[in-house]
Amino acid sequence: MKKRMIGVLLLIFCLCMQASPFVYAQSADATNSLAYIVYEQDTKQIIAQQNIQQQADASLLSRMMCALVVLESSINGQTVSTSDYVTPVSYSVSADGKYKLYASKQYTVDVLLKAAMLGNADNCARVLAYHINPRTDFFVSLMNQTAARIGMTQTFFTSPDGGEKSLQRTTAYDAALFYEYALKNTQFKRILTNEVTTLWDGITLFNTCDIAFSLKKEFDSPLAGGVYTGTTQAKGSTLMMHITLPVPAGVDTETTAPMKLILAFFSQGTEDATQYAHNLVTEVQTNYRKVRFFKANQEVDTRTVAGQSLKLLANADLFCVAPLEVDAKSYVQNISFTFNMAENSTLTQELEPPIFEGQSLGSANLLLRDGSVQSVLVVAGNTIQTDNQAVNHFLAIYEDYQPLFIFIFVLLIVEAVILTTKIIYHIQMKRK
């Protein structure tokens, strides 16, 4: 009887393990070999994560960073364009043998970028780097400077093609930071969204990150794309992708917004990255929503300034990602304020008159239960010009009825002019 009960409990445990999209039947070593992050682009919230600070292979990311540096570079004062032509100085072939470049033949920056990013063509990355600067060490320094500027503190590059695997390094968190930054470049973003494209000599390139486009169709996404290297049979794989999950049908679009997800996945084993990506995105779509916490011009707080009530209003809509089963307001642990009443002025915790309606006062900072801080600018909802409440009350009435006061003031001036004219007329008549 006891053995039967143990068997039943084990069966239930196994079924529960299979039901969760985040859990797979694998050893502890396999779990430690995985690193992934699901990151919301607008709010910069981490929705799902595992080993995000664990050292990961930077080979694919090296070629991605190489492409970004090329797109951000200039030659002789002219920004590099994807329509520019590049002439290799020597013959080369990619490590997988698929992509051959011939000396003295011209290739556009566009096709070289696509081959390097989507086709993992290491020789194309080297040619692009050489096009910017013949010194590889100088170009690599540009890559590391860009990484530092983005905030990728755990990333170090040693080559533009990702060849020196023993020295370069990155993390899933840094990869997400890079991807979020790189998407701001329209040319970079356009290349990532190519599902199939044509290169030189009639070569057709299929984006191996097919899960991005599969998910795009499944969730009717307006935008998706990514890059992938590795297979389930080969040891190690890297996947980086983005997808915009639309607001589900029947959900209020006034209070809910599309989620712009970025996913970075690194495996040192034989795990199927595409299956993980599918389950992670499905989990987020099923259990999370990007909801509006504050509407533009909504009252965030009321402060007492000089003995008077001052309304603090949100300057714009504030959306945050929260679990479906949790009320959005209860997802906020704390709200703090940072006041900065004038441009380039020092931060202060106190508000002092004069304060005018619509004036920017600083920001409201929401500490959420997931540990992230979301901020929204706040403006004054009313005017407080002096410490005297009676004066402020009159000034408030004047602002509310300003046209009427102006009309009355004009009438008084007209009456004064008429009266003055009459007085002058009577004086002149008496003198006669």
Secondary structure, 3 states (H helix, E strand, C coil): CHHHHHHHHHHHHHHHHHHCCCCCCCCHHHHHCEEEEEEECCCCEEEEEECCCCCECCHHHHHHHHHHHHHHCEECCEECCCCCEECCCCCEECCCCCCEECCCCCEEHHHHHHHHHHCCCHHHHHHHHHHHCCCHHHHHHHHHHHHHHHCCCCCECCCCCCCCCCCCEECHHHHHHHHHHHCCCHHHHHHHCCCEEECHHHCEEECCCHHHHHHHHHCCCCCEEEEEECCCCCCCEEEEEEEEECCCCCCCCCCEECEEEEEEEEECCCCCHHHHHHHHHHHHHHHEEEEEEECCCCEEEEEEECCEEEEEEECCCEEEEEECCCCCHHHEEEEEEEECCCCCCCCECCCCCCECCCCEEEEEEEEECCCCEEEEEEEECCCECCCCHHHHHHHHHHHHCHHHHHHHHHHHHHHHHHHHHHHHHHHHHHHC
